[in-house]
Amino acid sequence: MTSVAFTGQSDDLHRSAVIVDGTCPGYHWMEKLATWRTGGTTCCVVTFVAFESCREAVSLLGRAHRFIRERPDELVQVTSVEQIRQAKRDGRLAVVSQFQGTHALEYDVDLVEVFWRLGVRVMQLTYNQRSPVGDGCEEPGNAGLSSFGRAVVAEMNRLGIVVDVSHTGERTSMEAVAASAAPVVASHSNPAAVHPSPRNISDQLIREIAASGGLVGINGFSAFLGTDPKADLDTFIDHVVYVAELAGIEHVALGLDYTVRDAPRELYDQYVRDGIWSPATYPPPPWHFPDGLDDASEFPQLTARLLERGFSASDVLQVLGENWLRVFAEVWGDEDTHRKDQ
């Protein structure tokens, strides 16, 4: 990381940047879409499906396609890096479809291609719990990638879907990185060395992800940043700095994961009761995000503060979005239709 003095030109740098938020929970993103546009975001990787069944997942994707289609002046669904760059030129927000979990595959590896054809380009292997693919990060057994999981990773590689190990157990994650022929990401996970949490990831896993050519997207949820429920922007950047120094600036990016602040208590209690969340990892709502990066509309403050903290202009551009574009280009390829008959 090159140290330079803050020049006061952060506004120009921010306007020129391709800014990618690597994880946007869909229900909140649809409600708060204006905050991403106000903050200058170029591309949102949006979680439209988590632990739903196949039938439910198809319905949710259909609803997402309609939502995007009805806003042609604002939004465009994308499956290539050139489409993202074109969205920047057109002043539209590019949308990449993401799964947080593979429940929708229902033990059928052929469904990976079905969802690829429906536009899914990032797929997280598990969501906290054990799944047919492997163990989530809240599972005490820490079992590894299953045989089915290895078939899923291979199929994702063949088609060009980014393998995501956020919410995934350590052993499953490590084995997924080893099994993958393409870069692997932790789209919205922070370093456990900065703040220990089952949702944060080890130095060893960060290094392996980096060695694969992948990246770690820093999460803005305060419970994953530190012990203070009202973390500030510098606390967020501390996580960026740690990954950059450990693995290289080209392997750290953004995955804010900004969800609803006041989730219904009944829903929270149900998730705890069902073992999807644990109170130690997910404190009860209301939830908090860093002061100075309270929502995506404050992205310009992140750009300014990164410069003040000693990141060069090129460093900042990588963190804001170019690292995501590099991974997308390597996994998706220049044309994402040529794989269909392979």
N, C-alpha and C positions, 0 to 999 in steps of 0.2 A: 504494500500500500504506500503510495507516494504522498508525502506530506507537503501541502501547499497552504498558503494563507488564504483566508476567505476573501474573495474579490468583490463581493456584492453583486455578482452577475448571476445569482442563483435563479432569478426569474427567467432569464433567457435560456439558461441550461434546462430548466424544468420544461419550458415550452418546447424545446427541441427534442426532449427525451421521448422514447417509447417506454411507457410505464405499464407494467404488467402486475396485477394483483393475482397471485397464483392460487388463491382460494377465497371464494365468495359464496357463503351459504345462500342457496337460491331464494328461499322464501324472504330473507331479509334483503337480498340484493334487489329483488323485484320491487320491494316497498321503498327502498332508499336509493334507487338508481341514480338520482340527481347528485348524490354526494360523490360518486365516482366520476361523473362527468365534470362536476365543479372542480375537483382536484386535478383534472387533466389526465385522467387514466386513459390509456390507449386500449388495453385488453383486460378483460376479467375472465378468469378461469372459474366457472360457476358450477357449484355443486347442485345438480338437479336431482340426483338420486343418492341415497345413502344405504339404508338396510331394508329397502322395499323388495317385494317379490318381482319377478319378471313382468307380470301383467301390470303391476303398479308402476314399475319403472318406465315401461313403454308409454303409459298414460301421462306420466310426469314429463317425459321428453316431448310428447305431443303438445302438452300445454306450454312448455318452454319454447318450442318452435313457433307456436302461434303468437306468444308474447313478443318474440323478436320480429316476426313477420309483420305484426301490426305497428311497428315503430321503425319503418325503413329509413327515416331521416336521422335516427339516433343510433340504431343497433344493426349489426350484421353478424351472423354466425360464420365462424371461420374454421378452416381445417388446414391452413397453410400459413407459413410465415409471411409470404408476399401479401396474402389477404390482410394480415395484421398491419403491415406497413401501409397498405393501401387505405385501410380504415383510418390510420393516422392522417394521411394526406386528405382524406375526405371529411375529417372531423366527426367520424362516427366511432362508436365504442364497439370493438371486436369482442365476440363472446365465444369462448371455448367451453365445450360441455365436459363436465367432470363427474365421475362417480366417487363417493367416499364409502368404499366397501364393495364386495363382490357377491352379496346375497342374491342379487338379481340374476346371476348366472345359473343358480339352482343345479349345480353339479353337471352342467352341460357346457362343455368348452366351445361348442359351435355358436353359442350365444355371444361370445366375444365378438365375432364378426358381425352378427346382427346389430349389436350396439355400435360397433365401428361404423357400419353403414348408416346408422341413425345419427352419426356425428360425434360420438364420444371419442375424445382424444387424450384424456387423462383418467386413469383408473387406479384408485387406492385399493390395496389388497384386502385389508380388514378394517373394521371400525371397533376398536377396543376389545371386542370379544372374539372367541374362537369362531372361525368360519370354515367352510370347506377348503379354502386356500391355505389357511394357517392360523396362528394365534395372534390375537390383538394384544396391545400393550398393557391391558388390565388383567390378562390371564395369568394366574400364578404359575401354571405349568411351563410356560415359555417353550411350547413345542415349536418345531420348525415348519418349513414350507412342506405342504403335503404333495403327494404325487399329482393330484389334481392341480394344485397350485403351480407345480412346475410346468404342467401342460398349459395353464392359463398364461404364465409369463412368456412361454415360447410363442403362443398365439398372439399375445400383445406385441411382441417383438416383430413377428411376421407382418402384422397389419400396420403397425406404426401407432401404437397407443403407449403413452408414457406410463411406466411403472412407478407407482407412488407408494411409499412405505410410511407415511404419517399414520398415526393411530395403530401401528403394527408392532408386534412384539419384536424384541431384539433379535432372537434367533431366526424368526421368519424373515425379518428384514435383511439380515446378513446373508441368509441363504438365497433370498430373492436377488440381491445384488450379484452374488456369485453366479446365479443361474441366468441372469439377463445378458443378452448380447448387445444391449443398448443402454444408454445412460439411465440411471434410476434417480428419482427425486424423493425428498421428504418435503412435500409442498407447503406444509404449515406446521413445522416442528422447530423447537429451539434447543440449543445445547444444554444438556443436563449439568455440565460442569459449571455453568453460570447460575442455573437455578434447577435443583433436583425436582423432578416431577415425572411420574410414569409416562406422561405425554411428551416429555423431552427426550432427546436422543444422545447416545454416548459419543465420546470422541472417536472411538474405534469405528462406529457406524458412519460418522461424518466423513472420516478419512476414506472409508470404502466407497461411499457415495461419490465423493470427489474423484476417486480413482476410476470410477465407472464413467466419468465425464458428466455426472449429474450435479445437483445443487440442493441446498437447504433453503427453503422459504421461511423467513422469520415471521412468527405468529405474534399478533398484537394483543392477544387475550392476556390480561394482567396476571391471572393465576399461573400462566406459563412463563412470565417474565421475572417474577421475584416475589418476595413475601409481602410487599406493600400492595394492597388491593388497588391503590391509585398510583401505579407506576407512571413515570414521565417519559418523554421522548428520548432522553439520554439513556434510560434503562433499556429501551428498545434497541437503540444503537449499540449498546454494550454487547448485545447478542450478535449483531451484524459484525462488529469488530472481532469478536471471538472466533466466529467461523472463518472470517477472512484471514485472520492470522494463523489459524490451525490448518486450513485447507486451501487457501488462495481466494483472492477476490472474485475470481471467475466462478466460484461455487457457492455464492451466497446471493439471495434474492428476497423478494417479498411474497408472503402468503398470509395476509392479515387475518383472515378467518373471522371477520367482524359479523357477529350475529346479533340477535335481539338482546337488548339490555335487560328487559323485564320479561323474561320468559315466564309463561304461566307456571305457578308453583305446582299445580297438579301434574303438568307435563314433566317438570323436573323430578318430582317425587316418583313418578312412574318409571322414568329412566333409571333412577337410583334403585328402585325396587326390582327392576328387570335386569340389573347388573350391567346396563349399557354405560352408565357413569358411576363413579364412586365419589362420595362427598369429599374425600381427601384430595382428589384431583380436580373436581368440579365443584367449587363452593356454591352455595345457593345463590340465585339471583336476588337483587340486581347485580349485573356484571359491569366491569369497568374496562376501559381501554386507555392507553397512555395519554396523559395530559400533553397536548401539543400534537398528538396524532389520534385524536378522539374518534375521527371517522375519516373516510377517504378524501373528503374535501380538503383536509389539511396536509395532503401530500406535498404541497410547495414548502411547508415548514420542514418536512423531512429532508428535502433536497438541500435547503439552506443549512440545516444543522449538520448534515453529512459533510458538507464543505468546511464548516467551522471546526469539525472534529478531525480534519486533516485528510479527508478523502480527496483525491484529485477529481477533476471533471470526468475523466474517463472511468475512474472507479465508480463514481455516482451513476453514470449511464449504465454500467454493467449491473449494479445492484437494482436500479429502478426497473430494468426490463431486458437489457441486451443479453443477460445470462439465460433468461427464460427463452428468448428467441433462438439462442444457440442450441439449447437442448431440443426445442421443438423442431428446428431444422434437421438435427441429427436423427431424431426418432421418426418424425413424420416424412422426411425427405422433401424434395422440391415438388413432387406431385404425389398426392396421397391416393390416387386411383390405380396406380400401376400394380399394386399388390393383390388386387381382388381375385386374380386367377392363379396366383402362386400357390 
